[in-house]
Amino acid sequence: MMTHDFDYFVIGAGSGGVRSARIAAAHGARTAIAEEYRVGGTCVIRGCVPKKLLVIGAHFAEDLEDAARYGWTVGDKSFDWNILRDNVLADVDRLNAGYQSTLDTHKVTTFHARATLTGPNQVQVGDQSFTAQHILIATGARPFVPALPGAEHGITSNEIFHLPALPKRAVIAGGGYIANEFAGILHQLGVDVTLVVRSGTLLRGWDEALADRLLTISMQKGIQFRFNYKFQSIDKTADGLTIHFEGGKTIETDLLLWAVGRNPNSADLGLETVGIQTAENGAIPVDADSHTSLPWLHAVGDVTDRVQLTPIAIREGHALADHLFGTRRWQTNYEDIPSAVFSHPPLASVGLTEAQARKTLGTVKVYTSDFRPMKHVLAGRNERCLYKLVVDASTDTVVGAHMIGPDAPEILQALAIAIKAKLTKAQFDDTIALHPTMSEELVLMK
C-alpha cells in the first residue's frame, strides 16, 4: 500500500479550505494547506468583513446628521479616510492571525506559497513535491476585469481597501451587490458616485420591488445611475480618467471600480495536467459531495461556482472532510439560502421572489408593508422600508421573504429559520408582535 506524505492537502486557505482542513485534522488526518496570499481568503482579507466595517463607518455620516433631531449637539465634523482604512486593515490582520492560529492548533501544516497539481495525488509547492491521498481545490474566485483598451486603469474590490486617499469622483461598473455596496460606502464618505450598468436592470435575480426601492432611495441620496451603457475604452489623462462608451458617450472620473462579476480562480493550477476540464468561466465541475471525476481530487467554494457565498463554502468544506475522514455523511442544502446586500439601506432576502413563485407555484399571495421606521420619522428622513412575504396560496406556506431597510439582514436571519421550517402565514399571524420594532411588521401583514 502506497504511503503518502499527507492524507489531505488543501490548496487555498479561504473560509472553505480552512474549515475543511480543520475538520479533517480533527478526524486524525495528516493535513496540509497551501496559500499564496494570506490565510483567511477573500471574505476575511478583502471581502465581506472589511467591506462591512466600511459600511458601518460610512453610516455614521447619516447618524451624525440625524443626531441633531434627537437633541444631540454635534460639533464640527470631519472624516479621515486614513484612520478608517488603517483600523479596518488592522482588524484584517487580527483575523488573519486568528485563522492561522486555528490551523496551528489543529496541527495543520501551512505552506505560505502557491501549490499546483503535477500528477495524480501530487502537488508542487515551490521547489518541494508532495503526495496526498486526497487533494482539495478551494482557491475561491477573483474579480472579473473585461478585456478592453485601458481596463487596467480601473481597480477592483481587491484594491479598494488600500486607497491612499478617497477620490472626488468615482465610476462603479456593475449593477450587482458589490457595485451597490461600494456605491453606498463611497457616497456616504463624500465621493461623487456614478453607477454604470451594462443592462437596464439593477440587482438581477433579486425581488424587483426591492431593487426598484434601492434605486429610488439611492437616487434621492445623490448617487447617479447610467443604464444600458456599454464600455469601449478608458484613457488616462492629466486630470484622471476618461471612460468611453458605445454611442460616443463619455464620463470623466478620478476612479473606476470594476464590479462586474467574479470568476472561479482555477487558472494555472495544473488541472489540465490531471485531465480536469473546467467550465468556460473556469468553474471546476463537481458532484453533490464536492468530488471531481477523479477519486482523489475535490473542490469546494467559489471555484466550483455553485453558490458564491462564504457560509456555503464553509459547509461544503466541512461536509467533504466529514465524508472523507469521518463517519458522518451529509450534503450542503442549497434551498432557502439567506443573502444580503449591505447597501445604504441594506437589502435581505430568503426563498422565492414573487416572480419565481408565480412561475413555479402558480397561485401565490403577496403581503407587503411599506413604512417609515421610527428613527427616520423623528429625524425627518423620507426613506421608507419595504417588507414582502410571498406565500404559496395552496398551502399557506411562506416561501419567500424580502426586505429593504435598516438592519434588514439582522432581521432576516431569524426569519430565514421560519421559512426553512416551512411555517405558514397563519403561524406568522398568530405570533405576537414585539412593539415597537420594525420587525413586528412581519407578523402584522394582512
C-alpha positions in Angstrom: 0.0 0.0 0.0 1.4 3.4 -1.1 2.2 5.8 1.8 1.5 9.4 1.0 3.2 12.5 2.6 -0.2 13.7 3.7 -3.7 12.3 4.0 -5.2 15.6 2.9 -3.7 18.5 1.0 -5.8 21.7 0.7 -4.9 24.3 -1.9 -6.4 27.7 -0.8 -6.8 28.9 2.8 -10.0 30.7 2.5 -13.1 30.0 4.6 -13.9 26.7 2.8 -10.4 25.5 2.7 -9.6 26.3 6.3 -12.8 24.7 7.6 -12.2 21.6 5.6 -8.6 21.3 6.8 -9.5 21.9 10.4 -12.2 19.2 10.3 -10.0 16.7 8.5 -7.3 17.2 11.1 -9.7 16.8 13.9 -10.6 13.4 12.4 -7.0 12.5 12.6 -6.0 13.1 9.0 -2.4 14.3 8.4 -3.4 17.6 6.8 -1.6 20.4 4.9 -2.8 23.6 3.4 -1.1 26.0 0.9 -2.0 29.7 0.5 -0.1 32.0 -1.8 -1.5 35.2 -0.4 -2.9 35.4 3.2 -4.7 32.9 5.3 -8.4 33.8 5.6 -9.4 34.2 1.9 -11.5 36.8 0.1 -14.1 37.2 2.8 -11.8 37.9 5.7 -8.9 39.6 3.9 -10.6 41.7 1.1 -14.3 41.0 1.0 -17.2 40.7 3.4 -15.5 41.6 6.7 -13.5 44.7 5.7 -16.4 45.8 3.5 -18.9 45.5 6.3 -16.6 47.6 8.5 -16.5 50.3 5.8 -20.3 50.1 5.6 -20.6 50.7 9.4 -18.0 53.5 9.2 -19.8 55.2 6.3 -23.2 55.0 8.0 -22.0 57.5 10.7 -22.4 60.2 8.1 -26.2 59.9 8.3 -26.2 59.1 12.0 -24.3 62.2 12.9 -26.7 64.2 10.7 -29.8 62.7 12.3 -28.5 63.2 15.8 -29.5 66.8 16.0 -33.2 65.9 15.7 -32.7 63.7 18.8 -31.3 66.6 20.8 -27.6 66.0 20.3 -25.3 68.9 19.5 -22.6 67.6 17.3 -19.6 69.9 16.8 -17.6 70.4 13.6 -17.5 67.1 11.8 -14.6 65.8 9.7 -13.7 62.4 8.2 -10.3 60.9 7.9 -10.1 58.1 5.4 -6.7 57.1 6.6 -7.9 56.3 10.1 -10.8 54.2 8.9 -8.7 52.4 6.3 -5.9 51.6 8.7 -8.2 50.5 11.5 -10.0 48.2 9.1 -6.8 46.7 7.8 -5.6 46.2 11.4 -8.7 44.2 12.1 -8.0 42.1 9.0 -4.5 41.4 10.4 -6.1 40.2 13.6 -8.5 37.9 11.8 -5.6 36.6 9.6 -3.7 35.7 12.8 -6.7 34.0 14.2 -7.2 31.8 11.2 -3.5 30.9 11.2 -3.8 30.1 15.0 -6.7 27.8 14.3 -4.7 25.8 11.7 -1.7 25.6 14.0 -3.8 24.5 17.0 -5.2 21.6 14.9 -1.6 20.7 13.7 -2.3 21.5 10.1 0.9 22.1 8.2 0.8 25.5 6.5 2.7 26.4 3.3 2.7 30.1 2.5 3.3 29.6 -1.2 1.4 28.6 -4.3 0.6 25.0 -4.9 -0.1 23.3 -8.2 -1.1 19.8 -9.3 1.7 17.9 -11.1 0.1 14.5 -11.4 -2.2 12.0 -9.7 -2.2 12.7 -5.9 0.8 15.0 -6.4 1.3 18.7 -5.6 4.2 21.1 -6.1 4.9 23.8 -3.6 7.8 26.0 -4.5 10.7 23.5 -5.0 9.0 20.8 -2.9 6.9 18.0 -4.1 4.4 16.1 -2.0 1.8 13.4 -2.4 -1.6 13.2 -0.7 -4.4 10.6 -0.6 -6.9 13.4 -1.2 -6.4 16.9 -2.6 -8.9 19.8 -2.2 -9.0 22.8 -4.5 -10.5 25.7 -2.5 -9.0 28.7 -4.4 -12.1 30.9 -4.5 -12.8 33.4 -7.2 -11.3 36.6 -8.4 -12.9 39.9 -9.8 -13.5 39.9 -13.5 -12.0 42.7 -15.5 -13.2 43.0 -19.1 -10.7 42.9 -21.9 -11.0 46.5 -23.0 -8.4 49.0 -24.0 -7.3 50.8 -20.8 -9.2 48.5 -18.5 -6.1 48.3 -16.4 -6.6 51.9 -15.3 -9.5 50.7 -13.2 -9.3 48.9 -9.8 -11.3 46.0 -8.3 -12.7 45.2 -4.8 -9.2 43.7 -4.1 -7.5 47.1 -4.2 -10.2 49.5 -2.9 -9.4 48.8 0.7 -5.9 50.2 0.2 -6.7 53.5 -1.4 -4.1 56.2 -0.4 -6.9 58.8 -0.5 -10.5 59.0 -1.4 -11.3 60.3 -4.9 -13.6 63.2 -5.6 -15.4 61.3 -8.4 -15.9 57.5 -8.8 -17.5 55.5 -11.5 -18.5 52.0 -10.5 -19.1 49.5 -13.3 -21.8 46.9 -12.5 -25.3 46.5 -11.1 -24.8 43.7 -8.6 -24.3 43.6 -4.8 -20.6 44.6 -4.8 -21.3 47.6 -7.1 -24.2 48.8 -4.9 -22.4 48.3 -1.7 -19.4 50.3 -2.7 -21.6 53.0 -4.2 -23.2 53.4 -0.8 -19.9 53.4 1.0 -18.2 55.9 -1.2 -21.2 58.2 -1.5 -21.6 58.4 2.3 -17.9 59.3 2.6 -18.3 62.3 0.3 -17.4 60.9 -3.1 -19.4 61.8 -6.2 -20.6 58.3 -7.4 -21.9 57.2 -10.7 -23.0 53.6 -11.1 -22.8 52.4 -14.7 -24.8 49.3 -15.6 -24.5 47.5 -18.9 -28.1 46.3 -18.8 -31.3 48.1 -17.7 -31.6 46.1 -14.5 -30.2 46.6 -11.0 -29.6 43.6 -8.8 -30.6 41.0 -11.3 -32.1 38.0 -9.5 -33.4 40.0 -6.5 -37.0 40.8 -6.0 -37.8 43.6 -8.4 -39.7 45.7 -5.8 -36.6 45.8 -3.6 -34.3 46.6 -6.4 -36.6 49.4 -7.5 -36.8 50.8 -4.0 -33.0 50.8 -3.6 -32.7 52.6 -6.9 -35.2 55.3 -5.8 -33.5 55.8 -2.4 -30.0 55.8 -3.9 -31.0 58.5 -6.5 -32.6 60.6 -3.7 -29.3 60.4 -1.8 -27.5 61.7 -4.9 -25.9 58.6 -6.4 -26.1 58.8 -10.2 -27.0 55.9 -12.5 -26.4 55.2 -16.1 -28.2 52.2 -17.5 -27.6 50.4 -20.9 -24.1 51.9 -21.1 -21.5 49.7 -22.8 -17.8 50.3 -22.1 -15.5 50.8 -25.0 -12.2 52.1 -23.6 -10.6 54.0 -20.8 -8.0 56.7 -21.2 -5.7 58.0 -18.5 -5.5 61.8 -18.6 -3.7 64.5 -16.5 -7.0 65.1 -14.6 -8.0 61.4 -14.1 -9.7 59.0 -16.4 -11.9 59.4 -19.4 -14.3 56.5 -20.0 -15.6 56.0 -23.5 -18.9 54.2 -24.1 -20.7 53.0 -27.2 -22.6 55.7 -29.0 -19.9 58.3 -28.3 -20.8 58.9 -24.7 -18.0 59.7 -22.2 -17.6 60.2 -18.4 -14.8 61.9 -16.7 -13.8 60.4 -13.3 -10.9 60.0 -10.8 -11.5 56.4 -10.0 -13.0 53.4 -11.9 -14.1 50.4 -9.9 -14.8 47.2 -11.8 -17.6 45.3 -10.1 -18.9 43.2 -13.0 -18.7 39.7 -11.5 -16.2 37.2 -10.2 -14.7 34.2 -12.0 -13.5 30.9 -10.4 -9.8 31.1 -9.6 -8.7 27.9 -11.3 -6.1 29.0 -13.9 -2.6 27.7 -13.7 -3.3 25.1 -11.0 -2.3 22.2 -13.2 -5.8 20.9 -13.6 -5.2 20.1 -17.3 -2.2 18.0 -16.2 -4.5 15.6 -14.4 -7.3 15.7 -17.1 -9.8 18.1 -15.4 -11.6 20.3 -17.9 -13.2 23.4 -16.3 -16.3 25.3 -17.5 -15.9 28.3 -19.8 -15.6 30.7 -16.8 -13.1 28.4 -15.0 -15.5 26.6 -12.7 -14.4 23.1 -11.6 -17.2 20.6 -12.1 -18.1 18.6 -9.0 -20.9 16.3 -7.8 -23.1 16.9 -4.8 -20.4 15.6 -2.5 -17.8 18.0 -4.0 -15.9 15.2 -5.8 -14.4 15.8 -9.2 -14.3 13.0 -11.8 -11.0 11.9 -10.1 -11.5 9.9 -6.9 -8.6 11.8 -5.1 -9.4 15.4 -6.3 -12.2 17.6 -4.8 -13.3 21.2 -4.9 -15.4 23.5 -2.8 -16.5 27.1 -2.6 -16.4 29.8 -5.3 -14.1 27.9 -7.5 -17.0 25.5 -8.3 -19.3 28.4 -9.0 -22.3 26.7 -7.3 -23.2 29.4 -4.9 -20.6 32.1 -4.2 -21.2 32.7 -0.5 -18.8 32.2 2.4 -21.2 30.2 4.6 -21.8 27.8 1.6 -18.0 27.3 1.1 -17.7 26.5 4.8 -20.4 23.9 4.8 -19.1 22.3 1.6 -15.6 22.0 3.1 -17.0 20.7 6.3 -19.2 18.1 4.7 -16.3 16.9 2.4 -13.9 16.4 5.3 -16.6 14.5 7.3 -17.2 12.3 4.3 -13.5 11.6 3.5 -12.2 11.2 7.1 -15.1 11.0 9.5 -18.2 8.8 9.9 -20.9 11.3 9.1 -22.2 11.6 5.5 -24.1 14.8 4.7 -24.5 17.3 1.9 -24.9 21.0 1.7 -28.5 22.1 1.2 -28.8 24.9 -1.3 -32.5 25.7 -0.7 -33.6 28.8 1.1 -30.2 30.4 1.4 -30.5 33.8 3.0 -28.5 36.6 1.4 -28.0 40.3 1.9 -26.7 43.4 0.1 -25.0 45.8 2.5 -26.1 48.9 0.6 -27.4 52.1 2.1 -30.0 51.0 3.1 -29.4 47.2 3.1 -31.4 44.5 1.4 -32.0 41.0 2.7 -33.8 38.0 1.1 -34.5 34.4 1.5 -36.6 31.9 -0.6 -38.5 32.6 -3.7 -39.0 36.0 -5.2 -42.6 36.9 -6.3 -41.7 36.3 -9.9 -40.1 32.9 -9.1 -43.0 31.8 -7.0 -45.6 32.7 -9.7 -43.5 30.8 -12.3 -43.0 27.7 -10.1 -46.1 27.5 -7.9 -48.8 29.2 -9.9 -51.2 30.8 -7.4 -49.4 32.9 -4.8 -50.3 35.6 -2.3 -48.1 38.5 -1.7 -48.1 40.6 1.5 -46.2 43.9 1.8 -45.6 46.5 4.4 -44.3 49.9 3.2 -43.5 52.2 6.1 -41.1 54.8 7.6 -39.2 53.5 10.6 -39.5 55.5 13.8 -35.9 56.7 13.6 -36.4 58.2 10.2 -39.7 59.8 11.1 -38.3 61.8 14.0 -35.1 62.6 12.0 -37.2 63.9 9.2 -35.6 61.5 6.7 -38.0 60.5 4.0 -36.7 57.0 3.5 -39.2 54.1 3.5 -38.7 50.4 4.3 -40.4 47.7 2.2 -41.1 44.2 3.6 -42.6 41.5 1.5 -43.8 38.0 2.2 -44.5 35.5 -0.7 -47.0 32.8 0.2 -48.0 29.6 -1.6 -51.7 30.1 -1.8 -52.4 26.3 -1.9 -50.7 25.5 1.4 -50.4 28.9 3.1 -46.6 28.2 3.4 -44.4 31.3 3.4 -41.9 30.6 0.6 -40.1 33.9 0.4 -39.3 37.0 2.4 -37.6 40.1 1.1 -36.9 43.4 2.8 -35.1 46.7 2.4 -34.5 49.0 5.4 -32.3 49.5 8.4 -30.9 46.2 9.9 -32.7 44.2 7.3 -30.0 41.4 7.2 -30.1 41.1 11.0 -33.9 40.7 11.0 -33.9 38.3 8.1 -31.6 35.7 9.7 -34.3 34.8 12.2 -37.0 34.9 9.5 -34.9 32.5 7.4 -35.3 29.9 10.1 -39.1 30.2 9.9 -39.0 29.8 6.1 -36.6 26.9 6.3 -39.1 25.3 8.7 -41.9 25.9 6.2 -44.1 27.8 8.6 -47.4 29.2 7.3 -48.7 32.7 7.1 -51.3 31.7 9.8 -48.4 30.9 12.1 -46.8 34.3 11.4 -50.2 36.0 12.1 -50.5 34.0 15.3 -47.2 35.3 16.6 -47.5 38.3 19.0 -45.8 41.5 17.7 -42.8 42.8 19.5 -43.7 46.5 19.8 -42.4 49.0 18.8 -40.0 47.5 16.3 -39.6 47.4 12.6 -39.6 43.6 12.6 -43.2 43.5 14.1 -44.4 44.3 10.5 -43.6 40.7 9.6 -46.4 39.4 11.8 -48.9 42.2 11.1 -49.2 41.9 7.3 -52.8 41.5 6.2 
